Amino acid sequence: MTDAEKESAKKAVDADAKAATDAIDASTSPVEAQSAEDKGVGAIAKDILDAAKQDAKNKIAKEAESAKSVIDSNPNLTDAAKEAAKSEIDKAVEEAIVLINGVRTYQELEKIKLPMAALIKPAAKVTPVVDPNNLTEKEIARIKAFLKENNNLP
């Protein structure tokens, strides 16, 4: 998260904490006080989740830019192949943002982050072999490792 995003998140938590404290102070019964506390805890949890969501989006965007940079610097890819790979990354990022926006808990958010990294990285690792008809042992090993690592790809 950027410093501005962190500061904004801190202010939101502080504002919700103050509102909860004021509501608790103004309550006239234990039930009202408990209700105000519960609302305050819920509001603060939402602020924390919102900050975590933004952080996840930022990390995914950074990872996507890094992957695109690797693709652009690969001399073995044609311009069309580069654009296709970058388009796949963009689609994965869009899907991730939709998923991130839909989460309701921090645990759900953690489940999303890991698959996203797996979607972005393979596109950047694509490095065509020099001569597909005469693969070296190193190229065969690299291809096998890539396929084993990404066996969840369609």
C-alpha positions in Angstrom: 0.0 0.0 0.0 1.1 3.5 -0.6 1.6 5.9 2.3 -1.5 7.8 1.3 -3.6 4.6 1.3 -2.1 3.6 4.7 -3.0 7.0 6.1 -6.5 6.8 4.7 -7.0 3.4 6.2 -5.7 4.5 9.6 -8.1 7.5 9.6 -11.0 5.3 8.7 -10.2 3.0 11.6 -9.8 5.9 14.0 -13.1 7.4 12.9 -14.9 4.2 13.4 -13.3 3.6 16.8 -14.3 7.1 17.9 -17.9 6.6 16.6 -18.1 3.3 18.5 -16.7 4.8 21.7 -19.1 7.7 21.5 -22.0 5.3 20.9 -20.9 3.1 23.9 -20.6 6.2 26.1 -24.1 7.4 25.1 -25.7 4.0 25.7 -28.1 3.7 28.6 -28.1 -0.1 29.0 -25.7 -3.0 28.8 -27.6 -4.2 25.7 -27.1 -0.9 24.0 -23.5 -0.8 24.9 -22.9 -4.3 23.6 -24.7 -3.4 20.4 -22.6 -0.3 19.9 -19.4 -2.3 20.6 -20.4 -5.0 18.1 -21.2 -2.3 15.4 -17.8 -0.6 16.1 -15.9 -3.9 15.9 -17.7 -4.7 12.6 -16.9 -1.3 11.1 -13.2 -1.5 12.1 -13.0 -5.1 10.6 -14.5 -3.7 7.4 -11.9 -0.9 7.3 -9.1 -3.5 7.8 -10.6 -5.8 5.1 -10.9 -2.8 2.7 -7.2 -1.9 3.3 -6.2 -5.6 2.7 -8.3 -5.7 -0.5 -6.5 -2.6 -1.8 -3.1 -4.0 -0.9 -4.0 -7.2 -2.7 -5.0 -5.2 -5.8 -1.8 -3.3 -5.7 0.3 -6.4 -5.4 -1.5 -8.1 -8.3 -1.0 -5.0 -10.4 2.7 -4.9 -9.6 3.1 -8.6 -10.4 1.2 -8.1 -13.7 3.5 -5.2 -14.7 6.6 -7.3 -13.8 5.3 -10.2 -15.9 4.5 -7.9 -18.8 8.0 -6.5 -18.6 9.5 -10.0 -18.8 7.3 -10.7 -21.8 8.3 -7.5 -23.6 12.0 -8.2 -23.0 11.8 -11.7 -24.5 13.4 -11.6 -27.9 12.0 -15.0 -28.9 8.4 -13.8 -28.9 6.8 -12.1 -31.8 4.9 -8.9 -31.2 1.6 -10.8 -31.7 2.7 -13.4 -29.1 3.7 -10.7 -26.7 0.3 -8.9 -27.1 -1.5 -12.2 -26.6 0.4 -13.1 -23.4 -0.2 -9.6 -22.0 -3.9 -9.8 -22.9 -4.1 -13.0 -20.9 -2.5 -11.3 -17.9 -4.9 -8.4 -18.2 -7.9 -10.9 -18.2 -6.4 -12.6 -15.1 -6.0 -9.3 -13.3 -9.6 -8.3 -14.2 -10.9 -11.6 -12.8 -8.9 -11.2 -9.7 -10.2 -7.7 -9.0 -13.8 -8.9 -9.4 -13.0 -11.7 -6.9 -11.2 -9.4 -4.5 -14.1 -6.9 -4.5 -16.5 -9.8 -3.7 -14.8 -11.2 -0.6 -16.4 -10.7 2.8 -13.5 -11.9 5.1 -9.8 -11.7 5.2 -9.6 -15.5 4.9 -11.5 -15.4 1.6 -9.0 -12.8 0.4 -6.0 -15.0 1.3 -7.5 -17.8 -0.8 -7.7 -15.6 -3.9 -4.2 -14.2 -3.8 -2.4 -17.5 -4.3 -4.2 -18.6 -7.4 -3.7 -15.1 -8.9 0.0 -15.3 -8.7 -0.1 -18.7 -10.4 -2.2 -17.2 -13.3 0.2 -14.3 -13.9 3.6 -15.9 -13.6 3.3 -18.7 -16.2 2.5 -16.3 -19.0 5.8 -14.5 -18.3 7.8 -17.7 -18.2 7.0 -18.8 -21.7 10.2 -19.0 -23.6 10.1 -20.8 -26.9 12.8 -23.3 -27.6 15.4 -22.5 -30.3 14.7 -25.7 -32.4 11.6 -27.7 -31.4 12.7 -30.6 -33.5 16.1 -31.0 -31.7 15.5 -30.3 -28.0 18.4 -30.2 -25.7 18.3 -32.1 -22.4 18.1 -28.7 -20.6 15.2 -27.6 -22.7 13.3 -30.8 -22.1 13.9 -30.5 -18.4 12.7 -26.9 -18.4 9.6 -27.8 -20.3 8.8 -30.8 -17.9 9.4 -28.6 -14.9 7.1 -25.9 -16.3 4.3 -28.4 -17.1 4.6 -30.0 -13.6 4.6 -26.6 -11.9 1.5 -25.5 -13.9 -0.5 -28.6 -14.2 -3.6 -26.7 -13.1 -3.6 -24.7 -16.4 -6.3 -25.5 -18.9 
